[in-house]
Each structure stands twice: as structure tokens, then as C-alpha cells.
Amino acid sequence: MRPGEGVFTTGSIPRDVADRLLATLRRYGAVCRRDGARVRAVATSAVREARNGAEIVRRARTRLELEMVFRTRGGPQLEIVSGREEARLICLGVLHGRPPHARSLVLDIGGGSTEVGSAVGEEPTNLWSVALGAVRLTGMFGTAAKVRPGRLALLRSYADEAFREGIPGRFAHPRVALGSSGTINAVVSFAASKGRSVSAKELSRAVDELRARLRALAPDADPGELVPWLRRQRRRRLVAIVGHEPHLSSLVEHLLAGRRGAFVELKKGGAWCSRSGRARSRGG
């Protein structure tokens, strides 16, 4: 539910975002009470950095009665944790069941921060937290819509510098990296040729492809720039493209006839779907 929305540009969690957060906690609390679960409730990057973070925690404790929902033995009912502790908690879940001598790297890309840990077996050996996340970078660099090459290069330079400062240059790099979070899942799903794992080479190729696709998906881009990528997606059961006019019509015309014309009009916006070699479009 993106609790970091607005935090990294204004310094505070907006009222409507806080209300969504509390509503989500209320629903989780109902499930915990139903199942009799013991839960440690922690607030991470967004609340950690927000000027009104303490107020959010107070509202959660008093209005939602989290003392009855999230029970711990002798500890606080809802706590703001450090980046290092956040990384440790992530490792506890990700590393569970790993062979005793297996070396691995744990990576979790969140909304406001990225947590990294090196580990042997189930035990983390080093923990880091870097102030980089999907929501933070989207807000800071205005990348929610069209991203021009210059802006993308600036973002990547910023991220590279943050990782250089936040993580030592010399530490053992294991052969296996374990990722958690929705962002990692989306990247691996896009990059992997099969299954839920991806090689470093596949990941690098996917990053380059995403950069090229960002240019191809710009509203004023030549529709022909997207065609090579679409052809490589034949293994996918469904490809859907949603856009506004007149750009989506131009793309559909190019896909159907190889040229731009005036025979497709999707009004204000529309969606184009290609399934198993057949295509359909809907306008609205």
C-alpha cells in the first residue's frame, strides 16, 4: 500500500497515506486475532524517516489497540526498527532451511530502502541497509511517467553512489543470491527464461532490455521500436498494453498494418491484448 508515498519528497507521511496504513493494520489485526497468531510488528524505512513517524506509531497503538493484536513477550507492541535490524529480520525469513555451510547473499528492495546481507547457512554474517527504494527513487527523480535517457542516467548514477557508500567494496561474493519483495519477484519474472531463478547474464540482459523498452514506451516514440520486443514475448500467454490516445492507436495500427493510418481510433484511451498469436483491442 506504499506507506512511503510522499515521505521522501516532503519529509512526512501524508494524512491519507497514514489512514490507508492504519486501515491495513486493522485488517491484519483481525486476521491475527482470528488465528491466534503472535506477531512482532515493526515499522521500517518510511516511518523511520518521517517527521511524523512517532505520531503514526502512537495512532496505531491507541486507535487500533495493537497491544491486544500484536503480542510480544516483554517487548514493545509496535516499534520503529533500524535499517540493520530490518535486514536481520529479512534474513531470518529468507535463510530458513538453508544448508549449514551454504554461502548466500540476501537482497530485499523495498519502497524506501534496500537491505543486503551475506550469510553462511541460516546465519547472516554481514548486514547493510542502503537508503534506496522503488518509491523513494520514483519520488525523487519523477519517474512515475515518461523517463528520458538523461534522467535515467542520473538516477542510475545516484543509486551507484549510494551503494558504493553503503556497502563495502570488498566482501566475499557468493554464487547464489536470494531475493525477497515484490520488486525482486517482478524483475526475476521478467528476466528469467524459465522458473523463478535467473543468472547474472540474464539479469544484465534484462536491465538493458528494460532501458530500451522505456524509450520505446514513451508516448512520442516510433511504434516500430516496440515491435522487436513484442516478437520476443511469444512464450508469454498474454501481453497487454494500456495507453492513451493518439499514441495507442498509432501502435495498434503499426502492429496490424505496419504503418500509421486513420483506421483505428480508441477514443480517450484503450487496451491492446495479444493472446496466443491473436490480437484484440478495446477502446473507451
Residue frames as qw, qx, qy, qz and C-alpha x, y, z in Angstrom:
[[0.000, 0.882, 0.470, 0.000, 0.00, 0.00, 0.00],
 [0.476, 0.514, -0.020, 0.713, 3.10, 2.21, -0.45],
 [0.452, -0.792, -0.320, 0.256, 3.48, 3.75, 3.05],
 [0.501, -0.334, 0.128, 0.788, 6.46, 5.73, 1.75],
 [0.287, 0.638, 0.489, 0.520, 4.37, 7.67, -0.77],
 [0.068, -0.919, -0.124, -0.368, 5.20, 11.33, -0.27],
 [0.704, -0.664, -0.004, 0.250, 7.67, 10.78, 2.59],
 [0.717, -0.149, 0.235, 0.639, 10.87, 11.05, 0.59],
 [0.285, 0.517, 0.281, 0.756, 9.88, 14.31, -1.09],
 [0.292, -0.772, -0.142, -0.546, 8.01, 16.09, 1.75],
 [0.145, 0.375, -0.698, 0.593, 9.57, 14.51, 4.83],
 [0.442, -0.032, 0.607, -0.660, 6.21, 13.44, 6.31],
 [0.086, 0.250, 0.946, 0.184, 3.64, 10.73, 5.74],
 [0.293, -0.201, -0.238, -0.904, 0.53, 12.43, 4.28],
 [0.510, -0.062, 0.521, -0.682, -2.72, 12.05, 6.19],
 [0.846, 0.225, -0.101, -0.472, -4.44, 9.93, 3.52],
 [0.605, 0.367, -0.703, 0.079, -1.46, 7.57, 3.33],
 [0.075, -0.248, 0.772, -0.580, -1.43, 7.23, 7.12],
 [0.695, 0.044, 0.283, -0.660, -5.15, 6.43, 7.08],
 [0.828, 0.304, -0.399, -0.252, -4.56, 3.70, 4.47],
 [0.343, 0.379, -0.794, 0.330, -1.74, 2.30, 6.58],
 [0.327, -0.145, 0.662, -0.658, -3.88, 2.13, 9.71],
 [0.813, 0.164, 0.021, -0.558, -6.75, 0.53, 7.79],
 [0.706, 0.354, -0.612, -0.036, -4.34, -2.14, 6.52],
 [0.095, 0.295, -0.803, 0.510, -3.07, -2.77, 10.05],
 [0.598, -0.051, 0.386, -0.701, -6.65, -3.11, 11.23],
 [0.872, 0.229, -0.247, -0.356, -7.32, -5.84, 8.68],
 [0.524, 0.358, -0.735, 0.239, -4.10, -7.66, 9.57],
 [0.207, -0.271, 0.663, -0.666, -5.06, -7.40, 13.22],
 [0.795, 0.022, 0.126, -0.593, -8.39, -9.08, 12.55],
 [0.829, 0.290, -0.472, -0.079, -6.63, -11.99, 10.83],
 [0.265, 0.383, -0.745, 0.478, -4.14, -12.29, 13.72],
 [0.472, -0.180, 0.515, -0.692, -6.93, -12.42, 16.29],
 [0.871, 0.141, -0.132, -0.451, -8.79, -14.99, 14.22],
 [0.833, 0.273, -0.472, 0.098, -5.79, -17.31, 14.04],
 [0.737, -0.671, 0.019, 0.080, -4.36, -16.58, 17.49],
 [0.749, 0.421, -0.133, 0.495, -1.04, -15.52, 15.98],
 [0.486, -0.744, 0.007, 0.459, 1.83, -13.96, 17.90],
 [0.581, 0.666, 0.164, 0.438, 3.35, -11.24, 15.72],
 [0.432, -0.478, -0.030, 0.764, 6.20, -8.80, 16.11],
 [0.347, 0.859, 0.349, 0.144, 5.02, -5.58, 14.45],
 [0.489, -0.400, 0.131, 0.764, 7.75, -3.27, 13.17],
 [0.365, 0.908, 0.137, -0.154, 7.81, -0.04, 11.20],
 [0.765, -0.005, 0.269, 0.584, 10.59, 0.36, 8.66],
 [0.444, 0.104, 0.199, 0.867, 12.04, 2.94, 6.26],
 [0.051, -0.640, -0.383, -0.664, 9.06, 5.24, 5.64],
 [0.544, -0.792, -0.251, -0.116, 8.08, 5.62, 9.30],
 [0.752, -0.301, -0.074, 0.581, 11.73, 5.61, 10.34],
 [0.395, 0.101, 0.166, 0.898, 12.46, 8.73, 8.28],
 [0.106, -0.710, -0.466, -0.517, 9.15, 10.57, 8.52],
 [0.006, 0.348, -0.359, 0.866, 8.95, 13.60, 10.79],
 [0.645, -0.250, 0.146, -0.707, 5.56, 12.37, 11.95],
 [0.571, 0.126, -0.810, -0.051, 6.66, 8.74, 12.32],
 [0.079, -0.010, -0.797, 0.599, 6.22, 8.74, 16.10],
 [0.483, 0.136, 0.209, -0.839, 2.70, 10.13, 15.68],
 [0.688, 0.154, -0.549, -0.450, 1.84, 7.31, 13.25],
 [0.417, 0.046, -0.871, 0.256, 3.03, 4.75, 15.80],
 [0.160, 0.061, 0.585, -0.793, 1.01, 6.45, 18.55],
 [0.628, 0.144, -0.098, -0.759, -2.14, 6.38, 16.41],
 [0.641, 0.133, -0.729, -0.201, -1.54, 2.72, 15.62],
 [0.255, 0.020, -0.846, 0.468, -1.14, 1.80, 19.27],
 [0.219, 0.163, 0.513, -0.814, -4.08, 3.76, 20.66],
 [0.588, 0.255, -0.081, -0.763, -6.71, 3.72, 17.90],
 [0.722, 0.198, -0.591, -0.300, -6.13, 0.16, 16.74],
 [0.753, -0.491, 0.335, -0.282, -5.38, -1.27, 20.20],
 [0.674, 0.477, -0.564, 0.006, -2.33, -3.08, 18.89],
 [0.230, -0.460, 0.752, -0.411, -1.49, -4.15, 22.45],
 [0.751, 0.047, 0.539, -0.377, -4.21, -6.78, 22.00],
 [0.808, 0.545, -0.062, -0.212, -3.42, -7.56, 18.37],
 [0.658, 0.536, -0.461, 0.259, 0.36, -7.86, 18.13],
 [0.729, -0.665, 0.131, -0.095, 1.51, -9.59, 21.31],
 [0.600, 0.480, -0.544, 0.337, 5.18, -10.00, 22.19],
 [0.766, -0.487, -0.354, 0.226, 6.81, -11.13, 25.41],
 [0.532, -0.626, -0.095, 0.563, 8.11, -8.13, 27.24],
 [0.378, 0.003, 0.341, 0.861, 8.75, -6.02, 24.14],
 [0.247, 0.350, 0.055, -0.902, 7.04, -3.00, 22.60],
 [0.613, 0.430, 0.623, -0.227, 3.83, -3.65, 20.70],
 [0.624, 0.721, 0.200, 0.224, 4.86, -1.65, 17.63],
 [0.508, -0.655, 0.199, 0.523, 8.41, -0.44, 17.16],
 [0.492, 0.846, -0.191, -0.083, 10.43, 1.52, 14.65],
 [0.881, -0.237, 0.254, 0.322, 13.47, -0.57, 13.75],
 [0.124, -0.718, 0.444, 0.522, 16.83, 0.43, 12.31],
 [0.665, 0.544, -0.377, -0.345, 17.87, -0.49, 8.80],
 [0.170, 0.415, -0.888, 0.102, 20.29, -3.08, 10.15],
 [0.409, 0.037, 0.791, -0.453, 17.58, -4.73, 12.26],
 [0.715, 0.455, 0.061, -0.527, 15.27, -4.70, 9.24],
 [0.506, 0.525, -0.661, -0.177, 17.95, -6.54, 7.27],
 [0.085, -0.249, 0.920, -0.290, 18.36, -9.07, 10.09],
 [0.596, 0.212, 0.555, -0.540, 14.65, -9.81, 10.24],
 [0.697, 0.526, -0.244, -0.421, 14.51, -10.27, 6.46],
 [0.310, 0.469, -0.827, 0.000, 17.41, -12.72, 6.66],
 [0.396, -0.106, 0.801, -0.436, 15.66, -14.73, 9.37],
 [0.744, 0.369, 0.334, -0.445, 12.84, -15.50, 6.97],
 [0.629, 0.644, -0.353, -0.254, 14.79, -15.87, 3.72],
 [0.216, 0.541, -0.807, 0.099, 17.58, -18.06, 5.12],
 [0.699, -0.201, 0.533, -0.432, 15.36, -20.50, 7.00],
 [0.931, 0.178, 0.305, -0.097, 16.22, -24.03, 5.91],
 [0.479, 0.770, -0.420, -0.021, 19.47, -23.19, 4.09],
 [0.916, 0.015, -0.307, 0.256, 22.18, -25.91, 4.27],
 [0.608, -0.721, -0.073, 0.324, 24.65, -25.25, 7.16],
 [0.523, -0.389, 0.303, 0.695, 27.68, -24.34, 5.02],
 [0.421, 0.617, 0.503, 0.435, 25.92, -22.75, 2.03],
 [0.221, -0.348, -0.042, 0.910, 27.08, -19.19, 1.34],
 [0.193, 0.676, 0.633, 0.324, 24.50, -16.76, 0.01],
 [0.081, -0.012, -0.051, 0.995, 23.64, -13.12, -0.46],
 [0.052, 0.651, 0.741, -0.158, 20.21, -11.81, 0.56],
 [0.074, 0.036, 0.194, 0.978, 18.69, -8.82, -1.23],
 [0.045, 0.675, 0.722, -0.145, 15.39, -7.09, -0.47],
 [0.117, 0.185, 0.208, 0.953, 14.35, -4.00, -2.46],
 [0.024, -0.613, -0.698, 0.370, 11.68, -2.10, -0.57],
 [0.185, 0.888, 0.376, 0.192, 9.93, 1.19, -1.10],
 [0.117, -0.982, 0.128, -0.073, 12.39, 3.35, 0.82],
 [0.251, -0.709, 0.659, 0.040, 15.46, 1.20, 1.39],
 [0.841, 0.282, -0.450, -0.102, 17.30, -1.85, 0.14],
 [0.645, -0.590, 0.462, -0.146, 18.54, -4.40, 2.66],
 [0.702, 0.475, -0.530, 0.014, 21.52, -6.61, 1.90],
 [0.662, -0.568, 0.459, -0.167, 23.03, -9.45, 3.90],
 [0.512, 0.414, -0.751, -0.049, 25.76, -12.02, 3.39],
 [0.781, -0.348, 0.307, -0.417, 25.25, -15.33, 5.14],
 [0.245, 0.290, -0.925, -0.030, 26.51, -18.84, 5.82],
 [0.152, -0.301, -0.934, 0.114, 23.71, -21.34, 6.26],
 [0.195, -0.781, -0.571, -0.158, 20.88, -19.74, 8.21],
 [0.450, -0.696, -0.183, 0.529, 23.14, -17.17, 9.91],
 [0.363, 0.902, 0.032, 0.232, 23.81, -13.70, 8.45],
 [0.743, -0.164, -0.095, 0.642, 27.47, -12.67, 8.65],
 [0.181, -0.124, 0.033, 0.975, 27.11, -9.06, 7.47],
 [0.128, 0.738, 0.660, -0.059, 24.08, -6.75, 7.31],
 [0.177, -0.106, 0.137, 0.969, 23.63, -3.49, 5.40],
 [0.228, 0.756, 0.594, -0.153, 20.79, -1.08, 4.69],
 [0.278, -0.003, 0.309, 0.909, 21.01, 1.44, 1.84],
 [0.251, 0.562, 0.388, -0.686, 18.58, 4.35, 1.52],
 [0.234, 0.228, -0.600, -0.730, 17.40, 3.33, -1.95],
 [0.380, 0.290, 0.850, -0.222, 13.96, 2.01, -2.81],
 [0.227, 0.423, 0.705, 0.522, 11.43, 1.99, -5.61],
 [0.087, -0.880, -0.466, -0.020, 9.10, 4.57, -4.02],
 [0.390, -0.721, 0.056, 0.570, 11.97, 6.83, -2.89],
 [0.355, -0.168, 0.525, 0.756, 13.61, 6.97, -6.33],
 [0.153, 0.599, 0.683, 0.390, 10.28, 7.42, -8.13],
 [0.172, -0.915, -0.334, 0.144, 9.51, 10.45, -5.96],
 [0.423, -0.644, 0.191, 0.608, 12.99, 11.95, -6.03],
 [0.245, -0.224, 0.600, 0.728, 13.52, 11.68, -9.79],
 [0.522, 0.436, 0.104, -0.726, 9.93, 11.97, -11.03],
 [0.092, 0.250, -0.877, -0.399, 9.97, 8.64, -12.85],
 [0.492, 0.267, 0.715, -0.419, 6.30, 7.73, -12.42],
 [0.657, 0.670, 0.185, -0.292, 5.60, 8.65, -16.05],
 [0.756, 0.614, -0.102, 0.201, 7.91, 9.16, -19.02],
 [0.636, -0.636, 0.252, 0.356, 11.61, 8.73, -18.22],
 [0.527, 0.818, -0.230, -0.017, 14.07, 10.37, -20.59],
 [0.870, 0.183, -0.296, 0.349, 17.54, 8.82, -21.05],
 [0.222, 0.559, -0.373, 0.707, 19.26, 11.68, -19.25],
 [0.580, -0.515, 0.230, -0.588, 17.03, 11.35, -16.20],
 [0.986, -0.110, -0.108, -0.059, 17.52, 7.58, -16.15],
 [0.684, 0.369, -0.364, 0.513, 21.31, 8.01, -16.31],
 [0.110, -0.586, 0.357, -0.719, 21.16, 10.45, -13.39],
 [0.823, -0.380, 0.090, -0.413, 19.07, 8.01, -11.35],
 [0.961, 0.063, -0.211, 0.166, 21.46, 5.14, -12.01],
 [0.421, 0.505, -0.397, 0.641, 24.46, 7.30, -11.07],
 [0.420, -0.560, 0.284, -0.655, 22.75, 8.26, -7.80],
 [0.948, -0.231, 0.004, -0.220, 21.97, 4.62, -6.99],
 [0.828, 0.288, -0.320, 0.359, 25.52, 3.52, -7.83],
 [0.148, 0.559, -0.421, 0.699, 26.99, 6.14, -5.50],
 [0.653, -0.477, 0.200, -0.553, 24.60, 5.21, -2.68],
 [0.992, -0.081, -0.101, -0.008, 25.59, 1.54, -2.90],
 [0.632, 0.429, -0.377, 0.524, 29.29, 2.43, -3.01],
 [0.119, -0.550, 0.401, -0.723, 28.89, 4.43, 0.19],
 [0.739, -0.350, 0.174, -0.548, 26.57, 1.99, 1.94],
 [0.992, -0.062, 0.109, -0.003, 28.25, -1.35, 1.20],
 [0.395, -0.669, 0.524, 0.349, 32.00, -2.09, 1.44],
 [0.557, 0.609, -0.425, -0.372, 33.71, -2.77, -1.85],
 [0.371, 0.357, -0.856, 0.039, 35.44, -5.89, -0.62],
 [0.616, -0.182, 0.619, -0.452, 33.46, -8.81, 0.74],
 [0.246, -0.061, 0.941, 0.223, 33.01, -12.41, -0.36],
 [0.565, 0.236, -0.176, -0.771, 30.54, -12.63, -3.23],
 [0.556, 0.004, 0.822, -0.123, 28.72, -15.98, -3.07],
 [0.036, 0.017, 0.796, 0.604, 27.49, -17.76, -6.17],
 [0.158, -0.560, -0.789, -0.200, 23.86, -17.66, -5.01],
 [0.098, -0.076, 0.207, -0.970, 21.78, -14.55, -4.28],
 [0.084, -0.500, -0.859, 0.066, 18.37, -14.85, -2.65],
 [0.071, -0.202, -0.096, -0.972, 15.85, -12.10, -3.29],
 [0.028, -0.553, -0.791, 0.261, 12.65, -11.17, -1.49],
 [0.140, 0.523, 0.163, -0.825, 9.99, -8.48, -2.06],
 [0.615, 0.636, 0.434, -0.171, 7.60, -7.77, -4.90],
 [0.254, 0.860, -0.320, -0.306, 10.20, -5.75, -6.80],
 [0.211, -0.442, 0.853, 0.184, 12.65, -8.67, -6.91],
 [0.564, 0.266, 0.776, -0.093, 9.85, -11.03, -7.92],
 [0.521, 0.790, 0.169, -0.276, 8.87, -8.74, -10.80],
 [0.121, 0.779, -0.551, -0.274, 12.45, -8.39, -12.04],
 [0.329, -0.247, 0.907, 0.092, 13.14, -12.13, -11.89],
 [0.601, 0.459, 0.626, -0.192, 9.83, -12.95, -13.58],
 [0.452, 0.843, -0.072, -0.285, 10.75, -10.60, -16.42],
 [0.086, 0.747, -0.638, -0.168, 14.36, -11.73, -16.77],
 [0.515, -0.233, 0.824, -0.037, 14.18, -15.50, -16.21],
 [0.367, 0.218, -0.709, -0.561, 13.96, -17.78, -19.22],
 [0.683, -0.274, -0.625, -0.261, 12.21, -20.36, -17.04],
 [0.626, -0.370, -0.592, 0.348, 11.30, -20.93, -13.40],
 [0.303, -0.938, -0.147, -0.078, 11.95, -18.49, -10.55],
 [0.622, -0.544, 0.221, 0.518, 15.73, -18.15, -10.83],
 [0.504, 0.861, -0.001, 0.069, 17.88, -16.03, -13.10],
 [0.792, -0.039, 0.001, 0.609, 21.58, -15.92, -13.95],
 [0.244, -0.651, 0.012, 0.719, 23.71, -12.78, -13.73],
 [0.179, -0.046, 0.603, 0.776, 23.92, -12.75, -17.53],
 [0.039, -0.585, -0.751, -0.305, 20.13, -12.97, -17.91],
 [0.231, -0.797, -0.396, 0.392, 19.65, -10.22, -15.35],
 [0.246, -0.459, 0.243, 0.818, 22.12, -7.91, -17.09],
 [0.087, 0.192, 0.711, 0.671, 20.41, -8.53, -20.44],
 [0.121, -0.705, -0.698, -0.038, 17.01, -7.82, -18.87],
 [0.231, -0.707, -0.170, 0.646, 18.22, -4.49, -17.47],
 [0.145, -0.228, 0.473, 0.838, 19.42, -3.43, -20.92],
 [0.022, -0.404, -0.800, -0.444, 16.10, -4.53, -22.40],
 [0.171, -0.762, -0.558, 0.280, 14.15, -2.57, -19.81],
 [0.196, -0.550, 0.090, 0.807, 16.16, 0.55, -20.63],
 [0.043, 0.011, 0.658, 0.752, 15.40, 0.13, -24.31],
 [0.108, -0.557, -0.803, -0.184, 11.73, -0.51, -23.59],
 [0.152, -0.676, -0.366, 0.621, 11.47, 2.65, -21.51],
 [0.014, -0.360, 0.343, 0.868, 12.40, 4.60, -24.61],
 [0.084, -0.170, -0.828, -0.528, 10.06, 2.54, -26.81],
 [0.165, -0.610, -0.769, 0.095, 7.10, 3.11, -24.46],
 [0.081, -0.359, -0.132, 0.920, 7.45, 6.88, -24.44],
 [0.455, 0.640, 0.492, -0.376, 4.25, 8.44, -25.88],
 [0.394, 0.819, -0.169, -0.381, 6.06, 10.12, -28.76],
 [0.380, -0.402, 0.778, 0.298, 8.26, 7.13, -29.65],
 [0.484, 0.295, -0.606, -0.558, 8.14, 5.39, -33.02],
 [0.880, -0.122, 0.212, -0.406, 5.78, 2.36, -32.65],
 [0.837, 0.392, -0.382, 0.019, 8.27, 0.30, -34.64],
 [0.099, 0.582, -0.683, 0.430, 10.72, 0.46, -31.71],
 [0.606, -0.256, 0.556, -0.508, 8.42, -1.75, -29.63],
 [0.879, 0.252, -0.202, -0.351, 7.81, -4.44, -32.26],
 [0.530, 0.399, -0.730, 0.168, 11.12, -6.36, -31.78],
 [0.175, -0.240, 0.748, -0.593, 10.42, -6.67, -28.07],
 [0.749, 0.076, 0.224, -0.619, 6.86, -7.87, -28.67],
 [0.784, 0.343, -0.474, -0.206, 8.12, -10.56, -31.04],
 [0.317, 0.335, -0.812, 0.357, 10.36, -11.91, -28.29],
 [0.403, -0.148, 0.569, -0.701, 7.37, -12.30, -25.96],
 [0.661, 0.042, -0.541, -0.518, 5.76, -15.17, -27.88],
 [0.415, -0.026, -0.875, 0.249, 6.44, -17.53, -25.00],
 [0.150, 0.108, 0.544, -0.819, 4.16, -15.44, -22.80],
 [0.151, 0.466, 0.871, 0.045, 0.48, -16.37, -22.87],
 [0.066, 0.892, 0.441, 0.080, -0.74, -12.78, -22.75],
 [0.390, -0.051, -0.022, 0.919, 0.75, -9.39, -23.48],
 [0.005, -0.856, -0.517, -0.022, -1.34, -6.33, -22.63],
 [0.340, 0.068, 0.002, 0.938, -0.51, -2.69, -23.40],
 [0.068, -0.827, -0.538, 0.145, -2.60, 0.10, -21.92],
 [0.367, -0.078, 0.097, 0.922, -2.28, 3.66, -23.13],
 [0.199, 0.707, 0.321, -0.597, -3.86, 6.96, -24.07],
 [0.591, 0.632, 0.423, 0.268, -4.70, 8.45, -27.41],
 [0.806, 0.460, -0.160, -0.337, -3.50, 9.03, -30.03],
 [0.014, -0.628, 0.778, 0.035, -0.38, 7.05, -29.13],
 [0.562, -0.048, 0.812, -0.151, -2.03, 3.66, -28.52],
 [0.724, 0.588, 0.247, -0.261, -3.94, 3.85, -31.82],
 [0.355, 0.785, -0.482, -0.161, -0.69, 4.52, -33.66],
 [0.244, -0.418, 0.873, -0.058, 0.88, 1.46, -32.07],
 [0.671, 0.234, 0.661, -0.240, -2.11, -0.78, -32.88],
 [0.632, 0.727, -0.027, -0.266, -2.11, 0.43, -36.48],
 [0.158, 0.701, -0.689, -0.099, 1.57, -0.33, -36.79],
 [0.412, -0.202, 0.877, -0.139, 1.08, -3.84, -35.39],
 [0.679, 0.420, 0.544, -0.259, -1.86, -4.57, -37.70],
 [0.655, 0.735, 0.176, 0.020, -0.66, -2.98, -40.91],
 [0.741, -0.039, 0.111, 0.661, 2.96, -1.99, -40.42],
 [0.216, 0.340, 0.146, 0.903, 2.16, 1.71, -40.84],
 [0.062, 0.386, 0.489, -0.780, 0.29, 4.59, -39.28],
 [0.052, -0.359, -0.644, -0.673, -3.09, 5.47, -40.70],
 [0.329, -0.144, 0.205, -0.911, -6.54, 6.56, -39.67],
 [0.634, -0.149, -0.622, -0.435, -8.40, 3.27, -39.44],
 [0.575, -0.346, -0.676, 0.305, -8.06, 2.72, -35.66],
 [0.122, -0.546, 0.153, -0.815, -9.50, 5.12, -33.11],
 [0.501, -0.273, -0.774, 0.276, -9.72, 4.20, -29.42],
 [0.292, -0.871, -0.290, -0.269, -11.28, 7.47, -28.22],
 [0.278, -0.896, 0.265, -0.224, -9.66, 8.66, -24.97],
 [0.206, -0.559, 0.798, -0.089, -7.70, 5.53, -24.19],
 [0.909, 0.127, -0.215, -0.334, -7.69, 1.80, -24.59],
 [0.586, -0.455, 0.670, 0.013, -6.00, -1.54, -24.13],
 [0.666, 0.479, -0.499, -0.280, -4.36, -3.83, -26.65],
 [0.701, -0.344, 0.606, -0.149, -4.06, -7.55, -25.86],
 [0.577, 0.439, -0.635, -0.266, -2.28, -10.28, -27.79],
 [0.692, -0.278, 0.600, -0.291, -3.05, -13.85, -26.76],
 [0.694, 0.011, 0.705, 0.148, -1.61, -16.95, -28.46],
 [0.331, 0.053, 0.619, 0.710, -0.96, -15.17, -31.74],
 [0.016, 0.705, 0.595, 0.385, -4.34, -13.42, -31.86],
 [0.191, -0.021, -0.241, 0.951, -4.83, -9.77, -31.01],
 [0.122, -0.752, -0.624, -0.177, -7.73, -7.70, -29.76],
 [0.189, 0.136, -0.193, 0.953, -8.20, -4.08, -28.80],
 [0.186, -0.729, -0.654, 0.075, -10.70, -2.23, -26.69],
 [0.176, 0.370, -0.004, 0.912, -11.36, 1.47, -26.69],
 [0.288, -0.651, -0.643, 0.283, -13.02, 3.67, -24.13]]
